[in-house]
Amino acid sequence: MAAHASELEIAKKNLTDAIGDNVKHYWANLKLWFKQKISKEEFDLEARRLLAQENVHVHNDFLLAILTRCQIIVSTSEGTSSLQWTGGSASKPGKPNRGKKKFPSVRQKFDHRFQPQNPLQAAQAFSPREAALEDDELRLSAQTLLLPTRGQMEARMMVTAFEMGLDNVSEDAVSTMFCALEVHLKDIITALVSRRKAYRLRDGHFQYAFGSDVTPRPYLKNSLPAYHSITEWHVPTNKAPPPSASLPAGPPPQVLPDDAEQQAALLLACSADSLPPPLPPISVFDLLEALQVQRRVMPSHSMYALNMERILSRLWHPSHEELEQDHIHRQHLASKEGLLGDMSSYYVGVDVGTASVRAALVTRDGHVKHTAEEPIDIWEPCADHYEQSSEDIWSKCCRTVKRVTQDVDVASVRGIGFDATCSLVALDQNFQPVAVNGTGVGERNVVMWMDHRAAEQASRITATKHRVLQGVGGVMSPEMQPPKLLWLKENLRETCWKEAAHFFDLPDFLSWKATGSLCRSLCTVVCKWTYSPSDGWDDTFWSAIGLEDLMENSYSRIGQQTCCPGTPVGRGLTAEAAADLGLIPGTAVGASLIDAHAGGLGVMGADVTGHQLPCEDRPVSSRMAVICGTSSCHMAVSTQPLFVPGVWGPYLSAMLPGLWLNEGGQSATGRLVEHVVKGHAAYRQLEEQAERSGKHVYSYLNAHLESMSADAAQLEQLTTRLHIWPDFHGNRSPLADQTSRGAVVGLTLSQTLDDLALLYLATLQALGTRHIIDAMRAAGHDITTLFLCGGLSKNALFVQTHANTTGSNEEDDQNRVCCQTKP
């Protein structure tokens, strides 16, 4: 092989001398041919163009030397079994053993240890001189779905080295690379397996389980007590090792099969009557969790981030085989249900808004069968302070779920999911409420999303200019959780901060209450807590803002584990939660969403076929979801991350799988309308007249405005002298200024019902949505259609006003409203 290597170097030198300055162009063409981006004829033609006629043979000699070298490598035994370990000591690359007398090894062969399967055994050998390959197209390993052979790897490395101008590439480079790959795979598999409780060694810490004796006896499970018992059996003093003892450095003494079988039978007879349930197979979810916890298993940050995106994409986008299996599984369930009397399947959705809890019973095909609603208590002890009770919220959730399921067999309820506002919940170490107010009222343990008590803390966090702020438009909002946590630490250190052992986003609290699992949804921690799906919690951020306390115990107070929205949480409903909800224990629970994100998910996928909307034949990134209730959230997605100043995001897969989310919004929308209308002197008169007419106050106002206008088309002109700046509760986006305040321009001394109606219309006409759309378009979003949902979308005048202010036409279809926008 050395002779052929020298022949290759000579051929390469002759070729380099013959081509001269065009050698880089030759290497580039060689690489393109090797990757099958150009044909052999095209490569030869380019080579002849670079070489003189008398030097063409140099080109042929060089190619012949490469192919000969690859064929020699493949034909040797080393090339066909490069990944198999025989148990002997490996020599160092590049340093052959010279002048050393060989002695037979006295080392014991550890045949009972873990032996990895050679993934190249099934790969076909690469032999360019075989006649069968002359007619067939030589395809890359990515096309054949087979790992490359050593010969292929050697050839690729040589071509790349020649292209980069690297000479004398070590012949052991491929072996070294394969060895490094094995070590890297061991690191990943070790991190993955060590996350599973039943397989943890050394009290949950070990570097490698592979290459060391983790199963001394094949008859016993791989567990720490069993291993201690086997070591105790061989200790002459019969003194058991301490529980924290490490595994022995060397291999344990060989145990005769008969003795091991007897020992296993004895331990089995002395064990408990019931064996623990077997662990489910390791899945991609386990891989995602392991890499999130053991982030340093991949030393390259770029490779880590890239592969985390691939894993998330793989989780969100099922393969063809998975879809087929799911189809077969559904057919099996359908046939089984047919045998059981055509029992229907239902799903329960629970939506916790600002002022009420709503539940819906939905059939498998998406039809809403029953709905129920319960109000939630809200406390406002002082300005900008808004509090709720987690116990009150949970009790209202249970009440609504029982109401919607009272007419169906609860055995037919296959799953339940929660969404809620992004409020902050505080619990102590016993999971009991911790007061978030100075009066110490423990029942009020929820800091509501619209609470702005932490405005000063948010400004200080913004002043740090930390890199995580890039994901929130560059400005930290007091509606997010970090400033609220900082306020609790600075103002309620003794009564709240030191007592609280768990801080939840309200959607995650509901998931925990239902399942007992502390796993957080990526939707909540990414959008409201500055968590990174690829990097996890950023230690430097929490230290910079003065919340380094949260880093203790691996962030146990705010969440150590995360899961994708919609994925199963824990083992379903606990017995206690099932009793509260009136359902069956074990009923599946999906990972939660923030209420606005759940609304965006619901309307962005709406079927608009036949409505002649511009988004009908365009990607979902041309749509914007406007969730308008107490506040408004403006959701837009993109295939690439877009950074919009003053707008939250981009967040990967926070709402739609595989897409980046930007979230704009107005802190007060429905609440602003209510504030303006109910605060007017003519509101009592409005209530009386609306009651006499049998209409809701807002329906009556809409009709009254129509009567004030001679032409319905001129209704919007009624407020030509009255204007409102809507930032009564600060500007969430795109100005991101919570100190901003609202304004009314054009007031008179008159306080009639007509004045109230005009003030109501001017409030609806405030151009907050138009301002947000313009900012997103300027950053690269291509928004053509608005999808409105939420309580305000039921107000026809509100929808028409959005259509007018954004230059669009409205489209109404039962439960959704679409507005076609114009740039």
C-alpha positions in Angstrom: 0.0 0.0 0.0 2.9 2.3 0.7 4.1 1.9 -2.9 0.7 2.8 -4.3 0.6 5.8 -1.9 4.0 7.0 -3.3 2.7 6.5 -6.9 -0.3 8.7 -6.1 1.9 11.4 -4.7 4.1 11.3 -7.8 1.1 11.4 -10.1 -0.3 14.3 -8.1 3.0 16.2 -8.3 3.2 15.6 -12.1 -0.3 16.8 -12.6 0.2 20.0 -10.4 3.4 20.8 -12.4 1.6 20.3 -15.7 -1.5 22.4 -14.9 0.3 25.2 -13.0 -1.9 28.1 -11.8 -5.1 26.3 -12.8 -4.7 23.5 -10.3 -7.4 24.9 -8.0 -9.8 24.9 -10.8 -8.9 21.2 -11.5 -9.5 20.2 -7.9 -12.9 22.0 -7.9 -13.9 20.1 -11.0 -12.7 16.8 -9.5 -14.9 17.4 -6.4 -17.9 18.2 -8.6 -17.4 15.0 -10.5 -16.9 13.0 -7.3 -20.2 14.5 -6.0 -21.9 13.6 -9.4 -22.7 17.2 -10.1 -20.9 16.9 -13.4 -20.5 13.9 -15.6 -17.2 12.1 -16.2 -17.2 13.3 -19.8 -17.6 17.0 -18.6 -14.8 16.5 -16.1 -12.5 15.1 -18.8 -13.4 17.9 -21.2 -12.5 20.5 -18.5 -9.3 18.7 -17.7 -8.2 18.6 -21.4 -9.0 22.4 -21.6 -6.6 23.0 -18.7 -3.9 20.7 -20.0 -1.9 20.8 -23.2 -2.4 17.9 -25.6 0.9 16.3 -24.7 0.1 16.4 -21.0 -3.4 14.7 -21.1 -1.7 11.4 -20.0 -0.8 13.1 -16.7 -4.5 13.5 -16.0 -5.2 9.9 -16.8 -2.3 8.6 -14.7 -3.6 10.6 -11.7 -7.1 9.2 -11.9 -5.7 5.7 -12.3 -3.6 6.2 -9.2 -6.6 7.3 -7.1 -8.8 4.4 -8.2 -6.0 1.9 -7.6 -5.4 3.3 -4.1 -9.1 3.0 -3.3 -9.3 -0.6 -4.6 -6.2 -1.6 -2.6 -7.8 -0.1 0.6 -11.1 -2.0 0.0 -9.4 -5.3 -0.8 -7.4 -5.3 2.5 -8.9 -6.8 5.7 -8.3 -3.5 7.4 -10.7 -1.7 5.1 -13.5 -4.2 5.6 -13.4 -4.3 9.4 -12.2 -1.0 10.5 -14.8 -0.6 13.2 -14.4 -4.1 14.8 -12.5 -4.1 18.1 -10.6 -7.3 18.8 -9.9 -6.5 22.4 -6.2 -5.8 21.9 -4.4 -2.6 22.5 -4.5 -0.1 19.7 -1.2 1.4 18.4 -0.9 5.1 18.1 -1.5 6.5 14.6 1.7 7.3 12.7 4.0 5.5 15.2 4.5 1.9 14.1 6.0 -0.5 16.6 9.6 -1.0 15.5 12.1 -3.2 17.1 9.7 -4.4 19.8 9.5 -8.0 20.6 6.0 -9.3 20.5 4.6 -11.2 23.4 1.2 -12.8 23.7 -1.2 -10.6 25.5 -2.2 -11.6 29.0 -5.2 -9.2 29.0 -8.5 -10.8 29.4 -10.8 -10.5 26.5 -14.0 -8.8 27.6 -16.4 -10.7 25.4 -19.2 -10.2 27.9 -18.9 -6.4 27.5 -21.0 -4.3 25.2 -19.9 -4.7 21.6 -21.3 -2.2 19.1 -22.7 -3.5 15.9 -20.5 -2.5 12.9 -22.8 -0.3 10.8 -20.6 -1.0 7.7 -21.2 -4.7 7.6 -24.3 -4.3 5.4 -22.7 -1.7 3.1 -21.5 -2.8 -0.3 -17.8 -2.6 -1.0 -16.7 0.3 -3.3 -14.7 -1.1 -6.1 -14.4 1.1 -9.2 -12.8 -1.7 -11.4 -15.7 -4.0 -11.0 -17.5 -4.5 -14.3 -20.9 -4.3 -12.7 -20.3 -0.7 -11.8 -19.3 0.4 -15.3 -22.9 0.6 -16.5 -24.5 1.6 -13.2 -24.5 5.1 -11.9 -22.3 5.5 -8.8 -24.5 7.1 -6.2 -23.6 8.7 -2.9 -24.3 7.0 0.4 -27.0 9.6 1.1 -28.9 8.3 -1.9 -28.4 4.6 -1.2 -29.1 5.0 2.5 -25.9 3.0 3.3 -23.0 4.3 5.3 -19.8 4.8 3.2 -17.1 2.2 3.2 -13.6 3.0 4.2 -12.6 3.2 0.6 -15.2 5.8 -0.1 -14.2 7.8 2.9 -10.5 7.6 1.9 -11.3 8.8 -1.6 -13.4 11.7 -0.4 -10.8 12.8 2.1 -8.1 12.7 -0.6 -10.2 14.7 -3.0 -10.9 17.3 -0.3 -7.3 17.4 0.7 -6.1 18.0 -2.8 -8.7 20.7 -3.3 -7.6 22.5 -0.1 -3.9 22.1 -1.0 -3.1 19.7 1.8 -0.3 17.3 1.2 0.8 14.1 2.9 -2.6 13.3 4.5 -2.1 10.6 7.1 -3.2 7.1 6.0 -4.7 6.7 9.5 -7.0 9.7 9.1 -10.1 7.7 8.2 -9.5 5.3 11.1 -9.0 8.2 13.5 -12.2 9.8 12.2 -14.1 6.6 12.7 -12.7 6.3 16.2 -13.7 9.8 17.0 -17.2 9.1 15.6 -17.5 6.1 17.9 -16.5 8.1 20.9 -19.0 10.9 20.0 -21.8 8.4 19.6 -20.9 6.9 23.0 -21.1 10.4 24.5 -24.6 10.9 23.0 -25.9 7.5 23.8 -24.5 7.7 27.4 -26.2 11.1 27.9 -29.4 9.6 26.5 -29.5 6.4 28.5 -28.4 8.1 31.7 -31.5 10.2 31.7 -33.6 7.1 32.2 -33.8 6.3 35.9 -33.7 2.5 35.7 -30.3 2.6 33.9 -28.5 5.1 36.0 -25.2 4.0 37.5 -23.0 5.4 40.2 -25.9 7.3 41.7 -26.8 8.7 38.3 -23.4 9.8 37.2 -21.0 8.0 34.9 -18.9 8.8 31.9 -19.3 5.7 29.9 -21.5 2.6 30.3 -20.0 1.2 27.1 -16.6 -0.4 27.4 -17.1 -1.0 31.1 -18.9 -3.9 32.8 -22.4 -2.7 33.3 -24.0 -6.2 33.3 -21.9 -8.6 35.4 -24.6 -11.2 35.1 -26.9 -11.5 32.0 -29.7 -12.9 34.2 -30.1 -9.7 36.2 -31.2 -6.2 35.2 -28.6 -3.5 34.9 -29.2 -1.8 38.3 -27.0 -0.5 41.1 -28.4 -2.7 43.9 -27.8 -5.8 41.8 -24.3 -4.7 41.0 -23.5 -4.0 44.7 -24.9 -7.5 45.5 -22.6 -9.1 43.1 -19.5 -7.2 44.3 -20.5 -8.1 47.9 -20.6 -11.7 46.9 -17.0 -11.6 46.0 -15.8 -9.5 49.0 -14.1 -11.8 51.5 -15.2 -9.7 54.5 -18.8 -9.9 53.4 -19.1 -6.2 54.1 -21.4 -4.4 51.7 -20.0 -1.4 49.9 -21.5 2.0 50.7 -24.3 3.2 48.4 -22.1 5.9 46.9 -19.3 3.5 46.0 -18.0 3.7 42.5 -17.9 0.7 40.1 -14.6 -1.1 40.3 -12.0 0.1 37.9 -11.1 -3.3 36.6 -13.3 -6.1 35.4 -15.1 -8.1 38.0 -14.2 -11.8 38.5 -15.9 -14.2 36.1 -19.0 -15.8 37.4 -19.9 -19.3 36.4 -23.2 -19.4 34.6 -24.7 -21.9 37.1 -23.7 -19.8 40.1 -25.1 -16.7 38.4 -28.3 -18.4 37.6 -28.7 -19.6 41.2 -27.9 -16.1 42.5 -30.5 -14.5 40.1 -33.1 -17.0 41.1 -32.5 -16.3 44.8 -32.7 -12.5 44.3 -35.9 -12.9 42.2 -37.5 -15.0 45.0 -36.6 -12.4 47.6 -37.8 -9.5 45.5 -41.2 -7.8 45.5 -44.3 -9.6 44.1 -44.7 -7.2 41.3 -42.0 -6.2 38.8 -41.8 -2.5 37.8 -43.4 -1.8 34.4 -40.9 -2.0 31.5 -39.6 1.3 30.2 -40.9 2.4 26.8 -38.4 2.3 23.9 -36.0 5.2 23.6 -37.6 7.8 21.3 -36.6 11.1 19.6 -38.2 12.9 22.6 -35.7 11.2 24.9 -32.9 12.3 22.6 -34.2 15.9 22.6 -34.4 15.9 26.4 -30.9 14.4 26.8 -29.3 17.0 24.5 -31.2 19.8 26.3 -29.8 18.7 29.7 -26.3 17.5 28.5 -25.6 20.4 26.1 -21.9 19.9 26.2 -22.1 16.5 24.6 -21.7 18.4 21.3 -18.6 20.7 21.6 -19.6 22.7 18.5 -22.4 25.2 19.1 -23.2 25.5 15.5 -23.6 21.7 15.1 -25.6 21.5 18.3 -28.0 24.2 17.2 -28.3 22.7 13.7 -29.1 19.2 15.0 -31.5 20.5 17.6 -33.4 22.2 14.8 -33.4 18.9 12.9 -34.7 17.0 15.9 -37.5 19.5 16.5 -38.4 19.3 12.8 -38.3 15.5 13.0 -40.7 15.6 16.0 -43.1 18.0 14.3 -43.0 16.4 10.9 -43.7 12.7 10.9 -42.2 10.4 8.3 -44.1 8.5 5.7 -43.7 5.3 7.7 -45.1 7.0 10.8 -48.0 8.3 8.9 -48.7 4.9 7.5 -48.5 3.3 10.9 -50.8 6.0 12.3 -53.3 5.3 9.6 -53.2 1.6 10.3 -53.5 2.3 14.0 -56.5 4.5 13.4 -58.1 1.8 11.2 -57.6 -0.7 14.0 -59.1 1.6 16.6 -62.1 2.3 14.3 -62.7 -1.4 13.7 -62.4 -2.0 17.5 -64.8 0.7 18.3 -67.2 -0.7 15.7 -67.2 -4.0 17.5 -67.8 -2.2 20.8 -71.0 -0.6 19.5 -69.6 2.4 17.5 -68.5 4.3 20.7 -67.7 7.9 19.8 -64.4 9.5 20.8 -64.3 13.0 22.3 -61.6 15.4 23.3 -61.8 18.2 25.9 -60.2 21.6 25.4 -59.9 24.1 28.3 -59.2 27.8 27.6 -58.3 30.0 30.6 -58.7 33.6 29.6 -58.3 36.8 31.6 -61.8 36.8 33.2 -63.3 33.4 32.5 -62.6 29.7 31.9 -64.2 28.0 28.9 -64.3 24.3 28.1 -65.4 22.6 24.9 -66.2 18.9 24.1 -65.0 18.2 20.6 -65.6 15.2 18.4 -62.8 13.4 16.6 -63.6 15.3 13.3 -63.5 18.7 15.0 -67.2 19.4 15.7 -67.9 21.2 19.0 -70.6 19.2 20.9 -70.8 21.2 24.2 -69.3 24.3 25.7 -69.3 25.8 29.2 -68.0 28.9 30.8 -67.2 30.0 34.4 -66.0 33.5 35.6 -62.6 33.9 37.3 -62.0 36.1 40.3 -59.7 39.1 39.8 -58.2 41.3 42.5 -56.8 44.8 41.8 -55.3 45.9 45.2 -53.6 48.9 43.7 -52.7 50.5 40.3 -51.0 48.2 37.8 -51.4 45.2 40.3 -53.7 42.4 39.1 -53.9 39.1 40.9 -55.8 35.8 40.7 -55.9 32.5 42.6 -54.6 29.2 41.1 -57.0 27.2 43.2 -60.0 29.3 42.0 -58.8 28.8 38.4 -58.4 25.0 38.8 -61.9 24.7 40.4 -63.5 26.6 37.5 -61.6 24.3 35.1 -63.0 21.2 36.8 -66.5 22.7 36.9 -66.6 23.5 33.2 -65.1 20.1 32.2 -67.8 18.3 34.2 -70.5 20.4 32.6 -69.4 19.6 29.0 -68.9 15.8 29.7 -72.1 15.2 31.7 -74.0 13.8 28.8 -71.3 11.5 27.4 -69.6 8.4 28.7 -66.3 9.6 30.2 -64.6 6.5 28.9 -65.0 8.0 25.4 -62.9 11.0 26.3 -59.5 10.2 24.9 -57.6 13.4 25.8 -57.6 16.8 27.3 -55.6 19.9 26.7 -55.2 23.3 28.4 -54.3 26.8 27.3 -54.1 29.8 29.6 -52.9 33.4 29.9 -49.2 33.8 30.5 -49.7 34.6 34.2 -47.1 33.7 36.9 -48.0 31.1 39.6 -46.1 30.8 42.9 -46.2 27.6 45.0 -44.2 26.4 48.0 -42.2 23.2 48.4 -45.5 21.4 49.2 -47.1 22.8 46.1 -49.3 25.1 48.2 -50.1 28.7 47.1 -47.7 31.5 48.1 -49.0 35.0 48.3 -47.7 37.5 45.7 -49.0 40.5 47.5 -47.8 42.6 50.5 -50.9 41.8 52.5 -50.0 38.1 52.6 -53.3 36.8 51.3 -52.1 33.3 50.3 -55.1 32.6 48.1 -53.9 35.2 45.6 -50.8 33.5 44.3 -51.0 34.5 40.6 -49.5 37.6 39.1 -51.7 38.2 36.1 -50.2 38.7 32.6 -51.4 42.3 32.4 -49.8 43.2 35.8 -47.3 46.0 35.3 -45.9 46.2 38.8 -42.5 45.3 37.4 -42.1 48.1 34.9 -39.0 49.5 36.6 -37.4 46.0 36.8 -38.2 45.5 33.1 -36.4 48.7 32.3 -33.3 47.6 34.2 -33.3 44.3 32.4 -33.5 46.1 29.1 -30.6 48.3 30.1 -28.3 45.2 30.3 -28.6 44.7 26.5 -28.1 41.0 27.0 -28.2 38.8 23.9 -31.4 37.0 25.0 -33.2 40.4 24.5 -32.8 39.9 20.7 -35.7 37.4 21.0 -38.1 39.9 22.5 -37.6 42.8 20.1 -34.8 44.2 22.1 -37.0 45.4 25.0 -38.1 43.4 28.1 -41.8 43.8 28.8 -43.2 43.9 32.4 -45.7 41.3 31.1 -43.0 38.7 30.9 -41.9 36.6 33.8 -38.2 37.6 34.5 -39.1 41.2 35.6 -42.0 39.8 37.7 -39.7 37.4 39.4 -37.2 40.2 40.1 -40.0 42.3 41.6 -41.0 39.5 43.9 -37.4 39.0 45.1 -36.9 42.7 45.7 -40.3 43.5 47.3 -41.5 40.2 48.9 -38.2 38.5 49.7 -39.3 37.0 53.0 -42.9 36.3 52.4 -42.8 35.1 48.8 -39.3 34.7 47.3 -37.8 32.5 50.0 -41.0 30.5 50.5 -41.7 29.8 46.8 -40.1 26.6 45.5 -41.9 26.5 42.2 -42.8 29.2 39.7 -45.1 28.2 36.8 -46.5 29.8 33.8 -50.3 29.3 34.2 -50.6 26.9 31.3 -47.8 24.8 32.8 -49.4 24.9 36.2 -52.6 23.4 34.7 -50.5 20.6 33.1 -48.8 19.9 36.4 -52.1 20.0 38.3 -53.5 17.4 35.8 -50.6 15.1 35.6 -48.1 15.8 38.4 -45.4 16.4 35.8 -43.1 19.4 36.2 -42.2 19.4 32.5 -42.7 22.8 31.0 -44.1 23.6 27.5 -41.7 25.1 25.1 -44.4 27.5 24.1 -44.4 29.2 27.5 -40.7 29.1 28.5 -39.5 30.2 25.1 -42.0 33.0 24.6 -42.2 34.4 28.2 -39.1 33.2 30.1 -36.2 33.7 27.5 -35.6 29.9 27.3 -33.7 28.7 24.2 -34.8 25.4 22.6 -31.2 24.7 21.6 -29.2 26.2 24.5 -31.6 26.0 27.4 -31.4 28.5 30.2 -28.7 31.2 29.9 -26.8 31.4 33.1 -25.2 34.8 32.2 -28.7 36.3 31.8 -30.0 35.3 35.2 -26.8 36.4 36.8 -26.8 39.7 35.0 -30.3 40.6 36.2 -29.8 39.5 39.8 -31.7 36.2 39.8 -28.8 33.8 40.1 -30.8 32.1 42.9 -32.9 30.4 40.2 -29.8 28.6 38.8 -29.6 26.5 42.0 -30.5 22.9 41.7 -30.3 23.1 37.9 -33.2 25.6 37.7 -35.6 23.4 39.6 -37.7 26.4 40.6 -38.6 27.3 37.0 -38.2 24.1 35.1 -35.6 21.5 34.3 -37.5 19.6 31.6 -39.4 20.9 28.5 -41.6 19.3 25.9 -43.1 20.4 22.6 -46.7 21.8 22.6 -49.3 19.0 22.1 -47.0 16.1 23.2 -48.2 13.8 25.9 -47.4 15.0 29.4 -46.5 12.4 32.1 -48.7 9.4 32.3 -52.0 11.3 31.8 -54.4 12.4 34.4 -53.5 11.4 38.0 -56.2 9.8 40.1 -56.7 13.0 42.1 -57.0 15.2 39.0 -59.3 12.7 37.3 -61.6 12.8 40.3 -61.6 16.6 40.2 -62.4 16.7 36.5 -64.8 13.8 36.4 -62.7 11.8 33.9 -60.8 8.5 34.0 -57.2 8.3 35.4 -54.6 8.0 32.7 -56.6 10.1 30.1 -54.0 11.7 27.9 -53.0 15.3 28.6 -51.3 17.3 25.8 -48.6 19.9 26.6 -50.2 23.3 27.0 -50.1 26.5 25.0 -50.5 30.2 25.9 -54.1 31.2 25.1 -53.1 33.6 22.3 -50.9 31.0 20.7 -53.7 28.4 20.9 -56.0 30.9 19.1 -53.4 31.5 16.5 -52.9 27.8 15.9 -56.6 27.4 15.5 -57.3 30.1 12.9 -54.1 30.0 10.9 -54.9 26.6 9.5 -58.5 27.6 8.5 -59.7 26.3 5.2 -60.5 29.4 3.0 -61.2 27.6 -0.2 -63.8 29.4 -2.2 -63.5 32.7 -0.4 -61.3 34.3 -3.0 -58.8 35.4 -0.4 -55.2 36.1 -1.5 -53.8 33.5 0.9 -55.8 30.6 -0.6 -52.9 29.5 -2.8 -50.1 31.0 -0.7 -48.1 29.6 2.3 -49.3 30.1 5.8 -46.7 32.8 6.3 -48.9 35.2 4.4 -51.5 35.0 7.2 -51.7 37.0 10.4 -53.7 35.8 13.3 -55.2 38.5 15.5 -56.5 37.2 18.8 -58.5 40.0 20.2 -60.0 39.8 23.7 -59.0 41.7 26.8 -55.8 42.5 24.9 -54.8 41.7 21.3 -52.0 39.5 20.0 -50.8 39.7 16.4 -49.2 36.4 15.3 -47.2 36.0 12.1 -44.9 33.2 11.1 -42.0 32.9 8.7 -39.8 30.2 7.3 -36.7 32.2 8.3 -36.1 34.1 11.6 -37.1 37.8 11.2 -36.2 40.3 13.8 -38.8 43.1 14.2 -37.8 45.9 16.5 -40.4 46.1 19.4 -42.1 42.8 18.4 -41.5 39.6 20.3 -39.7 36.7 18.7 -38.7 35.1 16.5 -39.5 31.9 18.3 -38.9 28.5 16.6 -41.9 26.1 16.7 -43.6 28.1 19.5 -46.9 28.0 17.7 -46.7 26.2 14.3 -44.2 23.4 13.9 -41.0 24.3 12.1 -41.9 28.0 11.6 -40.6 31.1 13.3 -43.2 33.1 15.2 -43.2 36.9 15.7 -45.8 38.2 18.2 -47.0 41.8 18.3 -49.8 43.0 20.4 -51.8 45.7 22.3 -51.9 45.5 26.1 -55.5 46.7 26.2 -58.1 46.2 23.5 -61.4 44.8 24.9 -60.5 46.2 28.3 -59.9 49.6 26.7 -63.3 49.6 25.0 -65.0 48.6 28.3 -63.1 51.3 30.1 -64.2 54.0 27.7 -67.8 52.9 27.5 -68.4 52.2 31.1 -66.6 55.3 32.3 -68.8 57.6 30.3 -71.5 59.7 32.0 -74.1 58.4 29.6 -73.4 54.7 30.3 -76.4 54.4 32.6 -78.7 55.7 29.9 -77.1 53.3 27.4 -77.8 50.3 29.7 -81.5 51.3 30.1 -82.1 51.7 26.4 -80.3 48.6 25.5 -82.3 46.6 28.0 -85.6 48.0 26.7 -84.6 47.0 23.1 -83.5 43.5 24.1 -79.9 44.1 22.8 -76.5 43.9 24.2 -75.0 47.3 24.9 -72.4 47.0 22.1 -75.0 45.8 19.6 -77.1 48.7 20.6 -74.2 51.1 20.1 -73.5 49.7 16.7 -77.2 50.2 15.7 -77.2 53.7 17.2 -74.1 54.7 15.1 -75.9 53.5 12.0 -78.9 55.7 12.8 -76.6 58.7 13.3 -75.1 58.2 9.8 -77.3 58.9 6.8 -75.3 56.3 4.8 -73.7 53.2 6.3 -70.6 53.8 4.0 -70.1 57.2 5.7 -70.3 55.8 9.3 -66.6 55.9 9.8 -66.6 59.6 8.9 -68.5 60.4 12.1 -65.3 60.7 14.1 -63.4 63.1 11.8 -62.9 65.5 14.8 -62.4 62.9 17.5 -59.2 60.8 17.7 -57.8 58.3 20.3 -54.3 57.2 21.0 -55.0 53.7 22.4 -51.9 53.1 24.7 -53.9 53.5 27.9 -51.9 50.5 29.4 -48.6 51.2 27.6 -47.5 50.2 24.1 -46.5 46.5 23.8 -45.5 46.8 20.1 -44.1 48.1 18.0 -42.9 50.9 20.2 -42.4 48.6 23.2 -42.8 51.5 25.6 -44.8 50.6 28.7 -44.5 54.2 29.9 -46.6 55.4 27.0 -50.1 56.6 27.9 -53.3 57.0 25.9 -54.9 60.3 24.7 -58.2 61.6 23.5 -58.2 64.5 21.1 -61.4 66.4 20.2 -63.5 66.2 23.4 -66.3 68.6 24.1 -68.3 69.4 27.2 -71.3 67.4 25.8 -72.0 64.0 27.5 -74.9 62.6 25.6 -75.5 59.1 24.3 -74.4 60.3 20.9 -71.0 61.4 22.4 -70.6 58.0 24.0 -71.3 56.3 20.7 -68.7 58.5 18.9 -66.1 57.9 21.6 -66.8 54.1 21.3 -66.3 54.3 17.5 -63.1 56.3 17.8 -61.7 53.7 20.2 -62.4 50.9 17.6 -60.7 53.1 14.9 -57.4 53.4 16.8 -54.8 52.2 14.3 -52.7 49.9 16.6 -53.1 46.9 14.3 -52.1 48.9 11.3 -49.0 50.1 13.1 -48.0 46.6 13.9 -48.6 45.2 10.4 -46.5 48.0 8.9 -43.6 47.2 11.2 -43.7 43.5 10.4 -43.9 44.1 6.7 -40.9 46.4 6.9 -38.9 43.6 8.5 -39.8 41.1 5.8 -43.2 39.6 6.6 -45.5 39.2 3.6 -48.9 39.6 5.2 -52.0 39.5 2.9 -54.8 38.3 5.2 -55.9 38.8 8.8 -57.6 36.0 10.7 -59.5 37.4 13.7 -60.7 35.3 16.7 -61.6 36.0 20.3 -64.4 37.8 21.9 -64.1 41.1 19.9 -64.3 39.2 16.6 -68.0 38.7 17.3 -68.5 42.5 17.1 -69.2 43.2 13.4 -68.3 46.9 13.7 -64.9 46.0 15.2 -64.2 43.6 12.4 -65.3 46.1 9.7 -63.2 48.8 11.3 -60.1 46.5 11.1 -60.9 46.0 7.5 -61.2 49.7 6.9 -58.0 50.7 8.8 -55.9 48.0 7.1 -57.3 48.7 3.6 -59.0 45.3 3.3 -62.2 43.5 2.7 -63.9 41.4 5.4 -65.0 37.8 5.1 -67.2 36.2 7.7 -67.6 32.5 8.0 -69.2 31.3 11.3 -66.4 30.9 13.8 -63.7 32.8 12.0 -63.3 36.2 10.4 -60.8 36.9 7.6 -59.7 40.4 6.4 -57.9 40.8 3.1 -55.2 43.4 3.6 -53.5 45.6 1.0 -49.9 46.8 1.3 
